[in-house]
Amino acid sequence: MSASRRSGTTDELGPDEPGRDGSDGSDLLAALLDGMDAALCAFDADGVVTHWNREAERILGWSAEEAVGRRGLAGWAVRTADAEEVESRLLSSMHAPGRQVHEFALLTKDGGRVLVRTQSAAVRGPDGKPAGVYCAFSEVHAQIDLERSIALSEALFEDAGWGVVLVDVDLRPAVVNAHAARALGTGRTTVLGRPLGELLSQGVEELESALQHVLAEGAPPAPAEVWVSVRTPEGERRRCWRSGFLRLASPLAEEPVPLGVGWLFQDVTEAKQAEQEASLLRFRTQQLHRASRAAAECEDPAEAATVHLDFALAGFADHGLIDRVAGGALTDAEAEGPVRLVRVAATPSGAPGPTRLSGHASLPVRYAEGHPALQCVERAGALRASAGAARPEAAREWALARQWPADAVHALCAVLRSRGRTLGVVTFLRGAGRSAFERSDALYAEDVAVRIAAALDLAGLSGGE
């Protein structure tokens, strides 16, 4: 049996028309027809079946030998009652422009019925006149599944309310939707093919590691939250993206061939920040409660002041200092003049340990004019200071010039007030490994300062009053 007959084709090339490689051209046609994913049949101008491929045989059960050469579909592939309408709709495509789409029921060899969707178009002869019609068809449910997949893909890349990025095996964006482009601070086309390191300044290593894992092992069981810093023309933006990953494989290969990774993400920065702030607030509230209970067991009120400071440092600062006003507490009117401060307590600058009282030498600390602690007394409020992004040598000089430990980079001073008077200042210091103090930190420092001031006032360290 010839290859053309197996694939259901009757228009073989003659002996004087070999293919370029010397083989019969019908072999190529047979391979093309049998390799199609869609079922295909063709009719000549008289309605005789001329072509019938393997997918058509799979769907309806009729082999090419049984189908090719039949006139029309009546009585075998279509019910006799429906044949006239079906054949007229198919053959009308010979005289209609473009492709015509129809849906109707076909009969299987075992007597069942299959609802199919067809696309038919005219076949032109050498003179350009209609010589027949071809019809490609598939089961409606398979076609609907395909259309749903295409519609879902288009919706994800046009209307989705979360970011969708297709990343190739080289970990470079191949397709992005509008939402993802906005999140990355760029356009949908300018981002394509660029390394992720050009788009993100922080978090790129974690993200690339996740993508490589998906390519090698498959999708993780749950979404992952990734913190990144996005490079934008306005500067870097710190964002948290809740990300899901899917490994993409070609459906046309016999074995799965990775095409890349589908990365879907949603910006949850505000929710995560709110969650972190709530957790931090709970922790600080618990620390204040623990400190109050521990301080209540101290016989010496000055020791109670250091207890409050030690509990406040946990997760908040690296060093703490307590300075009192030399000569006694100041009223608001007295605070306008020159002020000198005396060190009361300080955390150890070397090995970690509890805050130590500095004794009663009453020697003023050598704070220069404009020192943050002195400004804090003058303003009777909290004050923040930072060395910023200075070099380590410059940051060290900045700290030593203010009589602080050499590793201090960020400072927060809170005034100690009790009974309408200023008793001194408590200073919290952070090293280079921590971020600068923020407004919420100042509010917490003020809460701690109230408790320290009450303990110092009770101890009479502000002049024995």
N, C-alpha and C positions, 0 to 999 in steps of 0.2 A: 504494500500500500504506500503510495507516495506521501511525502510530508504535507503537500497541499491538501490531499484528501483527508488526512487526519485532522487538519485544522478547519476543514470545511470550506475550502476555496476552490473555484472552478476555473479561474483565469490564470492558468500557468503560462509562463513564458515559453516560447517555442524553442527548438534546438538552436536556431540561429540568433537567439537573444539571451546568451548566458550572462550571469552576473559577472562582476569585475574579477572575482576570484575563480571564475570558471564554473561555479556551481549554479544550479538552477535557481532563479530569482524567487521561485515559489517557496524555497526553504526559508528565506528571510521573512517573507510574508507570513508563513505559518508560525514562525517563532514570535513575530510581533503580535499576531492575533492571540496566540496561546498565552503570551506573557502579560496580557492586559488584565487589570484588576476588575474592569467592568465587562459585563456580558455584551457581545456584539453579534448582530446578524445583519445581513444586507440583502436587498432585493433588486432585481433588474427592473426594467421599465414595465414588464408584464406581471410583476409581483412574484416572480420565482425566487426562492431563497438561494443565494449564491455563496454566502459566507455564514459560518456558525463556529464560534470559538469554544474553548474549554469552559470558560466561566458561564456561558449560556447553557452548556451541558450540565454543569454543576447545579445551576438554579432550577432548571426545568426537567432534567433527567434525559432529554432527547440528545442522542449523540449526533455528531456532524454527519455521519453516514445516513442517519434517519431523517435529518432535517434538510440538508442541501438537495436541491432539485424539486422540492415540493412547491406547488403553486399556492400561495397564500398561507394563512395560519388556521383556517377553519377546520374544525373537527379534531385537531391534534394539539395545537398550542393555544387555541382560543375556542371558546364555546361557539357552536355554529350560529346561535342566535346573536352573538356579539361580534361575529367575524366581520360583517360588512362595515360596521361602524369603525372597528379598530383598524382594518386594512385601509379604509378611506382616509383616516386621520394620519396613518403612517405614510401612505403614498402621496398625500397632499403636500408633503414636505419637498417633493421634487420640484414644485412650482412656487414654493414660498421662500422668501429670503431668510438667510441665517438658519439657526437651529430652532426646532420646535420641541416643546416639552409637553409630555402627556403622562397621565396616570391611568392604568387600566389593569384588569386581572388577566393573567395568563394561566394556562393549564399545565400541570406537571405530568410526566409520563405515567405516574401512578394514580392520576385522577384528582390530585389536589389542586388548589388554586393559590396563586401567588400574586399579591399586589405589587406591581413594579412601576417605577418612574422611568420614562424613556426620554432620550434626546435624539432626535432624528434630523437628518439634513440630506440635501440632494447630492448625488454623485454625478459629476459632469464628465461627458465624453470628450474625445479629442477635439470635436467641433464646438465644444462649449455648451452643448445642449444637454438637458437632463437624461442620464442613462440609467438611473436607478436611485435608490435611497439606502443609506445605512442607518442603523438604529442601535444605539448603545443603551443598555438598561441595567438596572440594579434593583434589588428588593427595596421597597419603600422604607422599611425600618432602618436598613443600612444607610440609605441616602439621608434619612432624617438624622441618624447618628453623626454622619459626616457634617451635615449642615449645622448641627448643634455645636460640634467641635469648632467649626470655623466661626460661627457666631460668638461662641464663648471667647475664642482667641481675639476676635475683633473688639469685643466689649472690654476685655481686659486691657487692651492696648489703647482704647479710646476713652472709655467712660468709667473705668474702675476708680474707686475712692482710695486706693492704696497703690503703692509703687510696685511695678512689675518690670523685672529686668531679665532678659535672656543673656546668660553669660556663656561664651564659648569655652572650649577646652583649654584655651590659653588664658582663661580668667579675665577676658576683656568683654565689655558689654557689646552684644550683637544687636539687640533690639531693646528699647525702653519705651514705656508709656509716658504720657504727659505728666502724670503725678510723680513718677520717679525722676523725670528730668527736672521738675521744680525742686524736688527734695535734694537733688545733687547740685542745684544751682547752675544749671546749664541747659542747653537746648537738646531736643530729641536726637538731632543728627550729630552735633558736635561731640557728644559723649561717646559715640560709637567707635570701637577699636582702641580706645585709650586705656592705659593701665589704671587700675583702681587707685594706685598710689598717687596719680595726678589729680584725682578727684577728692581723696580723703587724706588728711594729714595724720590722723590718729585712728586706731581701730582697724586699719587696713590689713594688718597681719592676722588678726583674729578672723576677719571676714574671709580672707583668702584661704585660711586654714579650714574654715567651714566648707567653702566651695570645693576644695580638694578632697575633703572627706566625703562629700556627697558624690563626687565623680567616682571615687574608689569604692565606697561602701553603700551608697544609696542614701535616701532621705532620712534625716533624724526623726525620732518618734514624736517630737514636740517642737513648737517654735522656740527660737532662741532670741534673747535680747542682747543686742550689740550696741555699745556706745562708740560713736564715731565723731570725728571733727571734720566737717565738710568745708572744703575750700570754696569761697565765694568771692566775687569782686568786692564785697563789703567787709571781708575778713572771714575768719574761721567761726563756724557755728557748731556748738556741741549738741549732738542729738542722740537720742536713744531710739533704735529701730527694732521693733519686734518682727523677726524674720522667719519665714518658712522657706524650705528648699526642696526642689524636686529634680531628680536626675532625668534628663531627656535622652531618649534613645531612638534611633531611626526605626520606624516600623517596616521599612523595605528590606532590611538586612535579615539574613537567616539567624544570625546571632546578634544580640543587642550591641549596637555601636554607639558609644556616647556622643551626643551632639553638644552637650554642655549642661548647664544647670538653669532651671527656672527659679528665680529668686523673687519672692513676694515679701514686701515689708510694709509696716505701718508705723508712723511716727507716734511714739508713746512717751515723748520727752516730758510733757506737762504732767501726765499721770505718774510717771516714775519720780519726778521731782517732788510732786505732792506726797507721794508715798514715802520718800526719803525724809522729807521735812516732818511728816507726822511721826515717823519712827524716831527721828532725832529729838523731836519735842518730848515724846514719851520717855526716852532715855534720860534727857536732862531733867525732866520732872522727877523721875525716880532718883536721880543723883541728888537733887535738892532735898528730897524726902529722907534719903539715907544720911546725908550730911547733917540734917537737923537732928535726927535721932542720935547720931554719933556725938555731935557737939553737946547735946543735952547731958551726956555722961561725963563730960570734962569738968573737973573741979576748977581749973584755971580758965577764965574766959579768953585769955590770950591764946591758949592752946586750942580752944574752940574755934577761934578765927582761922588758925592754920588748918584745922580739920575741914572747914568749909572750902578753903583754897585747894586742898589736896583732892577732895571729891570733885571739884569743878574742873580740875585739869584733865581728868580722864576723858580721852577722846576729843578734847577741846583745845589744849595748848601744851607746849613742851616745858615752859617755865612760868613761874608765878612770883610776883614781888608785892609786898605790902609796905607802903611808906605812909608814915603819919606826919601831920603838920607839926613842925618844931614850935615849942612854946604853948601848945594847947590848941583846942579846936577853934575854928574861925567862924564868925558870923558872916552873913552875906556882905556886910559893909566892910569887914576887915579883910575879906578875900581879895579886894581890889588892889591892895598893896603888894610889895615883894613877899614872896612865900618861900620858905625853906622846908625841905622834907627830910625826915629821918627814917632810915631803914628799920622796919620792925621784924619782918620775916622774909625769907627767900627759899626757893627750892634749891637743892644741891645742883651745882653746875657740872659736876662730874658724874659719878655713879648715881643711878636713880635712888630715890628715897623720900621720906616724908619731909615736908617743909619744916625748916628750923627757925626758931626765934633768934633774932640778932643781938639779944642782950639789951642793956640799958645805957650804952655809952652816949647816946644822944648826939652823935656826930652827924651833921647834915651830909646828905648825899650830894656829890659835886655835879648837880644838874646844871647845864648851861641855860642861858636865857632862851626861851622859846621851846624848851624841852616839852615833849607831849604830856608828861605827868604834871608839869607846872601849868600848862594850858588847860588840862583837865580840871585842876583846882579852880582856876580863874573862871572857867565856863560852868562849873558845877554840873558837868555832864560827861558822857562817854566820848572818847576820841580814838580814831584809828590812824595808824601810821605804817608805812611799808617801805622797804628798800627797793621794791619793784623787781625788775629784771636785771638788776646790776650784777656785774661780775662778782665771783666769790670774794675776791680781795676787797672790792669796793663795798660789798655788803658787810664784810667783817669790820671794816673801818666805820661804817655807818652805825653798827651795833655798839662797838666799843666807845665811840664818841658820845653815846647816850647812856653810858654806864650799864649796859646790858650784856648778857652772855654773848660771846663772839659768834655763836651760830644762829642768833636771832635774826629773822628777816622780816617778820610781821609782828606788829604790836597793837594791843588794845588796852586803853586805860579807862578805868571807871572810877568815878569819885565815890568816896566813902562818906555818907551823910547819915547823921543821927540827931534827933531832937532839934532839927532846923539848923544844924551846924555842920561844917565841913571838917571831917577828922583826918582825911588823907586820901590816898589813891591806891588802888590795886591794879597791877599791870600784868597782862597775860601776853606771853611771847610764843611765837611759832617759828620753827626752823624752815629751811628751804624745801623740805619734803611735804609741806602743807600749803594749802591755798591761803590767800589773804583773808582777814576777818571781814565778815559781811554785817549787814544791818541786823539780821537775826542773832548773830553772835554778840553784838553790842547789847541787845535786850537781855540775853542770858547773863552776860557779865554784870549788868546792872542788878539783876536779881541776886547774884552771888554777893555783890558789893553791899547790898542792904543787910545781909546776914553777917558779913564780916564786920561792918560798921557797928552793928548792934553789939557784937561780942567785944570789940575794942572799946566801945563806950562803957560797957559794963566793967571791963578790966581797968578802966581808969588810965589807959596808956596815953590818952590825949591831954595829959596835964594833971591827972589825979582828981579830976572832977567827978 
